Amino acid sequence: MENKSEPTVNKNQKKANLLDHHSIKHILDESVSEIVASRGYAEDVRMSNVRLFIGTVIIAVALVAQFYKKKFPENRDFLIGCIVLYPSFDLNIH
């Protein structure tokens, strides 16, 4: 009278290619997000929104530097300003 219990199979079982580290990371991130959300914690996306905004500012600085009205020797000071702004915003993203 052995009570053989069958292994339970998770309904949301996910499969990943074990040779693809991006696939494994995606599955792990998704699983952790589901566990945290199921425990009643709300997702806070403020930091992601700030990073997107700073990235947009960096792109705007690059576009202004690229399409500025004056040619190179005349806009030297402006380009130096853009070059100084770029890393200062880029450091805030990482």
C-alpha positions as CSV (number, residue, x, y, z in Angstrom):
1,M,0.0,0.0,0.0
2,E,2.5,2.5,-1.1
3,N,1.3,5.9,-1.7
4,K,3.0,6.9,-4.9
5,S,2.6,10.6,-5.5
6,E,3.2,11.8,-9.0
7,P,5.4,14.8,-9.4
8,T,3.4,18.0,-9.7
9,V,3.8,19.9,-12.9
10,N,3.6,23.6,-12.7
11,K,0.9,25.0,-15.1
12,N,3.1,27.9,-16.0
13,Q,6.2,25.9,-16.7
14,K,8.6,27.8,-18.8
15,K,11.3,26.4,-21.1
16,A,14.5,28.0,-22.1
17,N,17.4,27.1,-24.3
18,L,20.2,26.3,-21.8
19,L,22.9,27.4,-24.3
20,D,21.3,30.8,-24.7
21,H,22.1,33.0,-21.7
22,H,19.7,35.7,-22.8
23,S,16.9,33.2,-22.8
24,I,17.8,32.0,-19.3
25,K,18.0,35.6,-18.0
26,H,14.6,36.4,-19.5
27,I,13.0,33.4,-17.9
28,L,14.6,34.2,-14.5
29,D,13.5,37.8,-14.7
30,E,10.0,36.9,-15.7
31,S,9.7,34.3,-12.9
32,V,11.0,36.7,-10.2
33,S,8.5,39.4,-11.5
34,E,5.6,37.0,-11.2
35,I,6.6,35.9,-7.7
36,V,7.0,39.5,-6.5
37,A,3.7,40.6,-8.0
38,S,1.9,37.6,-6.5
39,R,3.1,38.7,-3.1
40,G,1.3,42.0,-3.4
41,Y,4.2,44.3,-4.4
42,A,3.5,46.9,-7.1
43,E,6.1,47.4,-9.8
44,D,7.9,50.7,-9.5
45,V,9.0,52.0,-13.0
46,R,10.1,55.5,-12.0
47,M,13.8,54.7,-12.5
48,S,13.1,53.3,-15.9
49,N,11.1,56.4,-16.9
50,V,14.0,58.6,-15.7
51,R,16.5,56.6,-17.7
52,L,14.3,56.9,-20.8
53,F,14.0,60.6,-20.3
54,I,17.8,61.1,-19.9
55,G,18.3,59.0,-23.0
56,T,15.9,61.2,-24.9
57,V,17.9,64.3,-23.8
58,I,21.1,62.7,-24.9
59,I,19.6,62.0,-28.4
60,A,18.3,65.6,-28.6
61,V,21.8,66.9,-27.7
62,A,23.4,64.7,-30.4
63,L,20.8,65.8,-33.0
64,V,21.3,69.5,-32.2
65,A,25.1,69.0,-32.5
66,Q,24.8,67.2,-35.8
67,F,22.4,69.6,-37.5
68,Y,23.5,72.9,-36.0
69,K,23.2,75.8,-38.5
70,K,26.9,76.8,-38.6
71,K,29.7,74.7,-40.1
72,F,32.6,73.3,-38.0
73,P,35.1,76.0,-37.4
74,E,32.4,78.5,-36.4
75,N,30.5,76.2,-34.1
76,R,33.5,74.9,-32.2
77,D,32.4,76.2,-28.8
78,F,28.9,74.8,-29.3
79,L,30.2,71.4,-30.1
80,I,32.5,71.4,-27.1
81,G,29.4,72.2,-25.0
82,C,27.6,69.2,-26.5
83,I,30.5,67.0,-26.0
84,V,30.7,68.0,-22.3
85,L,26.9,67.5,-21.9
86,Y,26.8,64.0,-23.4
87,P,29.0,62.2,-20.8
88,S,27.3,64.0,-17.9
89,F,23.9,62.8,-19.0
90,D,25.3,59.3,-20.0
91,L,26.8,58.7,-16.5
92,N,23.3,59.2,-15.0
93,I,21.9,56.4,-17.0
94,H,24.3,53.7,-15.8
